[in-house]
Amino acid sequence: MKVLLHISRIVLGITFIFSGFVKGIDPWGSAYKFIDYFNAMGLDWLSPTAFPLGILLAFAEFIIGVGLLFAILPRLASWGALLFMAFFTPLTLWIALKNPVTDCGCFGDAIVLSNWATFYKNIVLILLAIFVFINRKKIYCFLGRKSGNILGAVTLVLYVAAVIWSVRHEPLFDFRPYHTGVNIAEAMTIPADAPRDVYENTFYYKNLKTGEVKKFTDENYPWQDTLNWTFHSMDEPVLVKKGYTPPIHGFTIESREGDNVYDFFLYEENYVFILVAYDLDKSSRKNQEQINTLSSWAMENQYPFICLTSTLFEKCDEFAVETGAPYEFFHADEIELKTIIRSNPGLMVLKQGTIVAKYHNNDIPTPQEFRKKFPE
């Protein structure tokens, strides 16, 4: 029983630590997921609380995990784990049934689970939490209380430092599809032998003799029997089996004319600077002068420099006049832009379609710094 108890608390503790860590080092990713939930539940007015709630949730998970793993205040930690799972298990059942979001975000972008897989995972975790809670008085640390407390405190300090770093810069570890080193064009490609989406169709045909409208499926609809049947209508196709989805499937660079011109930039042999600002009205301007300097230098050296935004082009023109921005603006999906980079604005640098660097707004390089890192 003791062995099972220790295995249960360690597994539960590591799971909580991992979940809190991957969300904590990507606080804006957690905030965006909260906003998805609020929108799905009709609670849009809570959106301003998404960022602090994301940090608070991640910290709560992490500290519960540390308490369980190192047996620090085990009774309090076991209470925390039980209450946590008692709240989220029914919630994930509702999400699985209603499917308001396609990914619960429980492990950030590190591990993406389907909604039903998330619910089944939580069933296992709540059983472990119940078992640990029942036996909470028997929990102790193998290393001794003092050593456990020291290790737990050090782990917590490192975690807080990682979260602060990730708030001020890009996430410490990037689990998103647009991480440094990925080739966007390749990540958008669907292999020829990849499984495709499978849909189920329901057709309605009218009998020409009796006037009866009958329902048919893909296997038996009478499309060849034109003497007896004529097409009447059909339901919306129902997805029955999901096919292969490439890691990147929503990347666009849309011109003012409405053309998707990403090929021009993804296959450019020189460096391509893409300033990502999902909303120019909310975009920070504190480093705008440095951005303008870098963009002017880039264009003087025949390096394309553009801004990707979801803001209307009229607003883009106003922004350019107000800030002196010398670069051209293109459109992209707001959600995709938030996935590419977490700051607003942020900078992504490509070469032949491969992401070679990403910069938070606080880390925009000077031309000299960029040339030092990427010499000719």
N, C-alpha and C positions, 0 to 999 in steps of 0.2 A: 504493500500500500504506500509506503514512504517513497519508494522508487517511482511509482506511478504519479504520486503527488508532485515530486520534483520535476519529472518530465513534463507534466501538465503546466506547471507554473513557468518553466523555462520556455516551452513552446509558446505559451500565451504571452510571456514577457517579450520574447524576441519579435513576435508578430506585432505587438503594440509598438515596440521601439522602431521597427522597420517602417511601419505605417506612419508614425509620427515624424520620422526622419525624412522620408521622401516627400512628404507634404510640407514639412517645415523648411526645407531648402528650396522649395518652389512656392513661396507664399502667394504669389499672384496667380499661379495655376490653381491653388486651392480656392482663392477668392473667385475666380471665374467659374469654378464648379459650383460654388455656393450660389452665384448669380443664376446659373442654369436651373438649379433647384427652385430658387425663389420665383423665377419666371414661370416654371412649370406648375407651381402651386398657386400662382396668382398673388404672390407676395413681393411684387417688384419694389415696393416701398422699403423693403429691408436691404436692398442692394448696397447702400452706403456702409452697411455693417459687415459686408462680405470679407473684406481684408482682415479686420481684427478677429472676426470669427474663425477665419481660416488659420490664423496663427494660434489662436486659443485652442482650437480643436487639436491641432498638431501637437502643441505643447502638452495638453492633457493626455493624449495617447502616449507620448514619449515618457512622461513622468510616471504614468501607471506602469508602463513596460519596465522602466528602470527599477521601480519599487518591487515588481514581481521577480525580475531577474536576479537582483542583488539582495532580495529579502529585506528591503528598507521599508519600515512601517508596513509589514505584510498584510495586516488586517485592513488598513486603509486602502492599500493597493488592490486587494481582492474585492473590497466593496466597489472601488472605482471601476474595475474590470467588469464586474457583474452589472452595475448600473449602465455602463457604457453599452454592453452587449444587449441588455434588456431594452434599451432604446433603439439601437440601430438594427437589430434583427427584424422586428416588425416593420421598420421603415424600409429595409431592403426587400422584404416580401412585397410590400406595396409597390416599390419601384419595379420589381420583377413582373408583377401582374399588370401594372399600368404602363410601364416603359416610358416615363416622362423624359428620361435621359438615357442615352445608349451606354454610358459608362458611369458607374457610381463615383469613381475617383478615389476609392478607398486606399489605393496604393499609388496615387498620383499618376504620373506617366510611366513609372517604373514597370508596373505590371498592370495590364489592362484586362479586366475580367468582364464577362457578360453579366447582365443583371441577375440571371438565375445562378450562375457560378458564384457570384458574390453572396447571394442568400444561402447557398449550401455551405459556403465557407463560414458564414456567420453561425450556422447551426452547430458546426463543429466547435467554433470558438465559444459559443455560449454554454455548451456542455462542459468544456474545459473550465470556463469561468465558474460555473455552478460547483463543479467538483473542488476547485481550488478554494472557493468561498466556504464550502462546508468544512474543509479541513484547514482553514486559515490559521488556526492556533498552533498547528504543527509545522508551520513553515519556518525554515532557518536557512542561513547562507552557509555553504560548505566552507567558505574561506574565513568564517568568523564575522561577527557583527561589525567590528572596527574596519576590517579590510573591505567588507561589502559596502559600508558607508563611504569609504574613501573612493572606491571605484565608481560608485554611483554618482558621487559629487563631481568627480572628474569628467565622467560621461556627460553629465548635465551641463557642465560649463562648456565643454567642447560643442555640444549641441547648440547652446545659445549663441556661441561665437559663429557657428556655421549658418544659423538663421539670420543673424545680423549681417553677415557677409552677403548672403543671398538676397537680402532686401536691398542692399546698396549696390549690388552688382548683379550679374547673371547668376542663375542657380549654380551652386558648387558642383553638382553633378547634373549633366543634362541628359535626361531620358527621352526627350522629345524627338520627333522624326527629323527635325531640322538641327541636329547637333553638328558640331564642327567635324568635318571629315566626310560627311555624306554628300553624294552627288544627287542633286535634286532631280535631274532628268531620269537617272537610273531608278531612283526611289519612286518615281511616278509610273514606271513601266510595269505592265502586267505580262508575265511570262506566257508564251503561247500555250503551254500545257497546264496553265493554272486553272483550277476549278472555277466555273462561272456561277452566277446566281441562278437558282432554279425557282421558277414561278409556277403557281397553279392557276390555271385560267378556268373561268366558268362562263359558258356561252348559253344564250337563249335563242332557240330557233322556233319559228312558227310553222306549223303544219299547214300546207296549202289547201288540204282537203277539209280538215276539221276546224281549222282556225286555232287549234290548241298551241300554246306556247310552252315548250318543254326545255328543261335545263339539261345541259350536257357538259362533259369535261373534255380535256385535251385528247383523251383516249377514244371517245365515241361520238364526237360532234359530227353531224352529217353534212360536212361542207361539200362533198361530191354529189350528194343526192339532191340535185336542184329541181327534180320533178316533184318531190314531196315536201321539201323543207326550204325555208328562206331565213336568212339571218335576221334576228330581231334586235338583240342587244348583248352586252357582256358586262360582267362585273369588273372592278379594278383587279388586276393581277395580284395574287397573294404570294409573298415571298415565303417559300417553304424550306429553302436551304441557301445559306449565305455562301457566296463564292469568295475568291481571293480578293482582298482589298489591299492595294499597294500602301506602303507606309505614308506616302504623300499623295493625296488625291484631290486637293482643292487649291493648288497653287496656280495663280493667274497673275498676269501683269497686263491690265486692260488700259488701252489708250483712250484719249478723249473721243475718238471715233467709235469706241466700243469693240475694238479688235484686241484679241489676246496675243500679245507680242512677246511672250516669255522666251520663245526660241531665240530671239535676237540677243537676249542677255545670258541665257543658259549655255550658249555655245560660243560665247565671246572668249577669245584666247587671252586677252588682257584681264586685269583685275576689274571686277564690277562692284561698285559700292551701292548698296541698297539701304537707304534710310527707311526704317519701318516706323510709321507713326499711325497707329490704328485710328486715332481721333485727334486731328490738329487742334481742335478747341480745348482738349484736355492735355495737349502735349506740353512738356516742360520746355521753357525757352532759355534756361539758365546757361546752357552751353551752345546756344544757337550761333554765336559768333565763331566759335571753334568749328562747328559743323560747316558753316559757310566757307571758312578758310580751307578746310580739308576738301570740300567739294570743288572749289575753284582750282586748287592745286591738282586734283584728280583729273578734271576736265582739260586743264592745260597740258597734262601728260597723256592725253588720249585715253583715259580710263573713264568709262561711263559711270555717272553718278546720278541716281534717280531717287525719288521718294515714293514709297508705296503706302497708300492710305485708303481708308474707306470714306473719307470726307468728300463732299461734293466738290467738283472742280472749281465752282465759283468761290467757295471758301478757300480752296487752295491758292487761287489767284490773290485773294485778300491777304492770306498769310504771307505769300511771297513779297507783296508790297510792304507789309508791316515789318518783316524781318530781313528783307534783302536776300532771301534764299535764291541762289542762282540756278538751282537744279530743276528738272522737269518732274511733274507729278503724274503718277499712274494709280489706277484703282485696283484694289484686291479686297477679298472678303475679310471682314473685321475679325472673325473668329480665327481665321488662318493667320492673320497678322499677329494676334495675341499669342498664337502658338509658336510662331517663328522666334519672337524675342519678347521678353517680359517687360522691358521698359518702354516708355512712350515719350520721346522716340528712342530707338536703338539702331545700331548699325550692323548690317550683315555684309560680309565681303565674299564674293565668289571669284573663282577662276576656273574657266571651262565647266561651269555648272557645279563645281564642288565648293562647299562652304569652307573657307580657309580661316575665317575669324568672325567672331561676334562680339559686339561691344555694347555694354549698358550705356545709358546717357551720361553716367558719371565717369565713363572710361574712354570717351571719344579720343582717339589718338591725334597727335599733330602730324603733319606730313613727315617730319623728321622721325618721329616714333614709328610710324607705319613703315617708312623706308628702311629703318634699322631692323625691324622684324621681318620685312619681306623685301630684301634687296633684289635688284634686277638680276 
